[in-house]
Amino acid sequence: MTKFLLTVHILAAILAVGPVAVAASMFPPTARRALAAPGDAQALASVRLLYRICRVYSAVGVAVPVLGFATASNMHILGDTWLIASIVLTTLAAGALIALVLPAQDAILTELDTAATEVRTGPVTAVDVRRTVRLAMFTGVFNLLWATVTVLMILRPGSTTGG
């Protein structure tokens, strides 16, 4: 059962967290291109798609810590320091995604939608590109936290793999 849980946990991490990390990283530069051309429907559609990927896959990503807890419980390692550190870092990464990345993406997308509407109806207001820079920083923090968790999972102390 442990091997099955571990396999599903790893697959969930790859298939759920991976797309969020990539889409979130692509969002700021794509949003900057869309902000530079408020009437570009294709650029706006790309930003919308990246935001949707982040939202949907972050919801699916809830399975990763759930499966992780089940695996750790089955392995009787819930009290190990490296695992507790991973849990804390995972919580911080989830917090960064929920409190910083997704709301910033939503705000930028709303701003892009408003600018696209103004292009069709009248004068375009100036859009603050600095928001995308802050979002890129938040996304970098999110990705760094997940990368650290991944390293901890691979190089865990007491590993029998010799890693």
N, C-alpha and C positions, 0 to 999 in steps of 0.2 A: 504494500500500500504506500509506503514511503516513496518508492521510486516513481509510482504513478503520480502522487501529489507533487513531488518535486518537478517532474516533467511538465505537468499541467501549469504549475507556478511559473516555470521558466518560459513556456510557450505564451502564457498570458502576458508576461512582462515584455516579451519581444513583440507580440502582436498588438498590445494595447499601449504600452508606454512608448515604444519606438515611434509609432506614427505621431503621437502627441509631440514628442521631442523634435521630430523633423518638421512637422507642420508649424509648430510654434516658432521654430527658428526661421522658417521661411516667411512668416507673417510680417515682421517689421519691414524688410526690404520690399516685399510685394505691396504693402500698404503705402510705403513711400512713393513707389511708382504710380500707384492709383491716386495718391494725393497730388502728384505732379500733373496728372491729367484727369481732372474731375469728371470729364465727359466720357471717359474710356470705359465702356460697359464691360469689356473683357477683363480689364484690370480689377474692376469692382467685383466681378464674378469670381475671380481668383482669390481675392481676399475673403469673400463669403465662404468659399469652399474650404479654405484653410481654417477659418474660424469653426466651421461645422465639424471638420475632422477633429479639431482640438476638443470641442464640446462632447462629441459622441464617444470618442476613444477615451477621454478622461473618465466618463461614466463607466465604460467597460473596464477601465483600469482599476476600478475598485476591487475587482476579482484578484488582482495581484497580491495585495496585503492579506486578503482573506485566505487565499491559498497558501501564502507564506506562513501565516499563523498555524494553519492546519498541518503543514509540513513540519514546522518547528516543533509543534506539540507532539506529533507522531515520532519525531526524532529525539524527544526529551531534551531539547536545547533552549527552551524559552528563557532560561536564566543566564545564558552565555552573554558575556560582555559585548562581543562583536555583533550579536543579534540585536541586543538592546540598542546599540549604536545605530544599526541599520533601521530599526523601527523609528527611532528619533529622527533620523535623516529622511526617511520615507514620509513621516508626518510633516516635516518641514517642507519637503518637495510638494506634497499634496496641498499644503497651506499656501505655498507660493503660487501654485497653479490656480487654486480656487480664489484666493484673495487678491492676487496681483495680475497674473497673466490673462486669465479669461475676462475679468472686468475691463482691463485695458484694451484688449482686443475688441470687446463689445463697444466700448466708447469710441474707438477709432473707426469701427465699422459704421456706427451711427453717424459719425462726423462725415464719413465718405458718402453715405446715403443722402445726407443733407446737402452736401456739396453737389452731388449728381443731380438732385432735384433742382437746385438753384441754377445749374447750368442750363437746364431746360426752361426755367421760368424767369430768370433774371440774372443780376450781377452775382458773381461768385465771391463769397467771403474768404478771407485768408485762413488757411488751415495750419495748425501748429504741428510741424514735423517733429518737434522735440519729444512729443508723446511716443513716437515710434522708437526713439533712442532709449527712453526709459523702459519701454516694453522689451526692447532687445536685451537690456540689462537684466530685467526680471526673468526673461526666458533663459538667459545664460546661467543665472543662479539656479533655476529649476533644473536645467540640464546638468550642471555641475553636481548638484545634490544626487541626482539619479546615477550619474557616473560613479560617484563615491560609493553609493549603495552597491552598485554592480561590482566594483573592485572588492568591497568587503565580502560579498557573496562568493567571489571566486577565490580570494586569498584568505578565507576565514581561518582564524587560529584553530589549531587542532585538526585541521583538515587531513583526511586520510588519502588525499590525492597527491600529496607531496608538493603542492603548489606554493 
